[in-house]
Amino acid sequence: MNPTATANQASPRDYARAGRLGLGTPQANPTVEAEIRRLLPFDVDYVTLRLTSPSPDPTTRLKAYLTDLAMHAKQFAGMKIDAFLFACTATSYLLDAATQERAIADAEAVLGAPVITAPAALIAQLQAVGAQRIALVSPYPAPIMTAAVRWWGAQGFEVVRQGGVDIHSDDTVHIYGLQSADAWAALRQMDIGNADAVLLSGTGMPSLPLIDRASAHFGVPVISSNLALAREGLKRFGLTPTQHNRS
């Protein structure tokens, strides 16, 4: 027996000692990695996969991010990850359930790890706080917002209020120019009615700096897609995010 090999097998990783997450982010999204980096403890690392599509149509692009995930995941070439965070929320709103389930299963077979989508993470977080009535806030164009409201209703949640952050375009790529101040400007004027929680849907609009302030303002939990993904990913390691209001 090679004593050096035995010692190496017994040694912990130099990096990612607590775990390694795969992260899939839309091709032009500058926000996912920035927020996830601020949420993960030091000994949890992530490796990023850029989700790409050549289509100029935003709906086609968003769908392709998941339906083509198994193909994109081959770039990891067998790298060991503990879970994969699919950081695109609108995709689930636009795909039928059967297509989504098939795409996730195909990707998991390639990755050798579970895939956690942003909406699945949001559902888990809403259930954790006992929220059934939600106020939905997003920077989506109207057709995607309509699909989002319909999707949340189909999951058993009641969307009692909805609010938008205007991107002045029908192309979701313009979301990536927003800042948390844009979201706060919309939130502070919003009446959330009898909502149990406020859901900030979408991974491209920065939100971490405003979550604590917005939660205090409304008196109910405020949950974003990226925060929910980090929480659900870290559950795999028995960990919780670092302080999430750091900008």
VENQUIBEL-V985776 format. One record per backbone hydrogen bond with DSSP energy under -0.5 kcal/mol. NH is the residue of the N-H (numbers start at 1). CO is the residue of the C=O. E is the energy in kcal/mol with one decimal. If there is no record, write none. Layout:
# VENQUIBEL-V985776
NH,CO,E
NH,CO,E
This chain:
# VENQUIBEL-V985776
3,1,-0.7
6,2,-2.1
7,3,-2.4
8,4,-2.4
9,5,-2.2
10,6,-1.5
11,7,-1.1
18,43,-2.5
19,43,-1.0
21,45,-2.7
22,83,-3.0
23,47,-2.3
24,85,-3.0
25,23,-0.6
25,49,-2.1
26,87,-0.6
27,51,-1.8
29,26,-1.9
30,28,-0.5
35,31,-2.6
36,32,-2.9
37,33,-2.4
38,34,-1.1
39,35,-1.0
39,36,-0.8
40,36,-1.8
44,41,-1.9
45,19,-2.0
45,43,-0.5
47,21,-2.2
49,23,-3.4
51,25,-2.8
51,49,-0.5
52,50,-0.6
58,56,-0.6
61,57,-2.4
62,58,-2.7
63,59,-2.1
64,60,-2.3
65,61,-1.8
66,62,-0.6
66,63,-1.1
67,63,-2.3
68,64,-2.4
69,66,-1.5
72,68,-2.2
73,69,-2.9
74,70,-0.6
74,71,-1.0
75,72,-2.0
76,73,-1.9
77,74,-1.3
79,76,-2.1
82,20,-3.2
83,20,-0.7
84,114,-3.0
85,22,-3.1
86,84,-0.7
86,116,-2.8
87,24,-2.5
87,85,-1.0
88,86,-1.3
92,89,-0.9
93,89,-0.7
93,90,-0.5
94,90,-1.0
94,91,-1.0
95,91,-1.4
100,96,-2.2
101,97,-2.7
102,98,-2.2
103,99,-2.3
104,100,-2.5
105,101,-2.3
106,102,-2.4
107,103,-2.2
108,104,-2.7
109,105,-1.8
110,106,-1.3
111,107,-2.9
112,108,-2.5
113,108,-0.6
114,82,-0.5
116,84,-3.3
116,114,-0.5
117,115,-0.6
118,86,-1.5
121,117,-2.3
122,118,-2.3
123,119,-2.6
124,120,-2.1
125,121,-2.0
126,122,-2.6
127,123,-2.6
128,124,-1.8
129,125,-1.2
130,127,-1.0
131,126,-2.7
134,132,-0.5
134,158,-3.0
135,197,-2.2
136,134,-0.6
136,161,-2.6
137,135,-0.5
137,199,-2.8
138,163,-1.9
139,201,-0.5
144,141,-0.7
145,141,-2.1
146,142,-2.6
147,143,-1.8
148,144,-2.3
149,145,-2.4
150,146,-2.1
151,147,-2.4
152,148,-2.5
153,149,-1.8
154,150,-1.9
155,151,-1.1
156,153,-1.5
157,152,-2.2
158,132,-2.6
159,157,-0.6
160,134,-1.8
160,158,-1.1
161,134,-1.1
163,136,-2.7
165,138,-1.8
166,164,-0.6
172,170,-0.6
174,171,-1.9
175,172,-1.9
176,173,-1.2
177,174,-1.2
178,175,-2.1
182,179,-1.1
183,179,-1.2
184,180,-2.6
185,181,-2.1
186,182,-1.3
187,183,-2.7
188,184,-2.8
189,186,-0.6
190,187,-2.0
192,190,-0.7
195,192,-1.7
196,133,-3.0
197,133,-1.1
198,221,-2.7
199,135,-3.0
199,197,-0.5
200,198,-0.6
200,223,-3.0
201,137,-2.4
201,199,-1.0
206,204,-0.6
210,207,-1.7
211,207,-0.9
211,208,-0.9
214,210,-3.1
215,211,-2.5
216,212,-2.1
217,213,-2.1
218,214,-2.5
219,215,-2.2
220,215,-0.6
221,196,-0.6
223,198,-2.6
225,200,-1.4
225,202,-0.5
228,224,-2.5
229,225,-2.3
230,226,-2.3
231,227,-2.4
232,228,-2.5
233,229,-2.6
234,230,-2.5
235,231,-1.3
236,232,-0.5
236,233,-1.2
237,234,-1.7
238,235,-1.3
239,234,-2.3
242,39,-2.2
246,243,-0.7
